[in-house]
């Protein structure tokens, strides 16, 4: 990953964290925020990369979660 890509990724994380915090402070439960965020992310992946590629990306998540590479923040 280039420095520019890393900077853009960090900026995206900052924007998402701010939106997440705003939703929480509005009283929206974390599980609802997470479900909506995932649905929106998958929708954007389908639009950007196509259904098959998005499905392949999504298919890797269960293994990553079980292996502890996602979660536990």
C-alpha positions in Angstrom: 0.0 0.0 0.0 1.4 3.4 -1.0 1.7 6.3 1.4 -1.1 8.1 -0.4 -3.4 5.0 -0.1 -2.6 4.7 3.6 -3.4 8.4 4.1 -6.7 8.0 2.2 -7.5 4.9 4.2 -6.8 6.6 7.5 -9.0 9.6 6.4 -11.8 7.2 5.6 -11.5 5.5 9.0 -11.6 8.9 10.6 -14.8 9.9 8.7 -16.4 6.6 9.5 -15.5 6.7 13.2 -17.0 10.2 13.4 -20.2 9.2 11.8 -20.4 6.1 14.0 -19.9 8.2 17.1 -22.6 10.6 16.0 -25.0 7.8 15.4 -24.3 6.3 18.8 -24.7 9.7 20.5 -28.1 10.0 18.8 -29.1 6.8 20.6 -28.9 4.3 17.8 -27.8 0.9 19.1 -24.3 -0.3 18.0 -25.7 -3.5 16.4 -28.0 -1.4 14.2 -25.2 0.9 13.2 -23.0 -2.1 12.4 -25.7 -3.9 10.3 -26.5 -0.7 8.3 -22.8 0.0 7.8 -22.2 -3.6 6.5 -25.2 -3.4 4.2 -24.0 -0.1 2.8 -20.4 -1.3 2.4 -21.5 -4.4 0.6 -23.8 -2.4 -1.7 -20.9 -0.1 -2.6 -18.6 -3.1 -3.2 -21.2 -4.6 -5.6 -21.5 -1.3 -7.4 -17.7 -0.8 -7.6 -16.5 -4.3 -8.2 -19.4 -6.4 -9.3 -21.5 -9.0 -7.4 -19.1 -11.9 -7.8 -16.0 -10.1 -6.5 -18.1 -8.6 -3.6 -19.4 -12.0 -2.7 -15.8 -13.4 -2.7 -14.7 -10.7 -0.4 -17.7 -11.3 1.9 -17.0 -15.0 1.9 -13.6 -14.5 3.6 -15.0 -12.7 6.6 -16.2 -15.7 8.6 -12.8 -17.2 8.6 -11.1 -13.9 9.5 -13.5 -13.3 12.4 -13.0 -16.9 13.7 -9.3 -16.4 13.5 -9.4 -13.2 15.5 -8.2 -11.0 12.7 -11.5 -9.0 12.8 -13.0 -7.8 16.1 -11.9 -7.5 19.6 -11.4 -3.8 19.5 
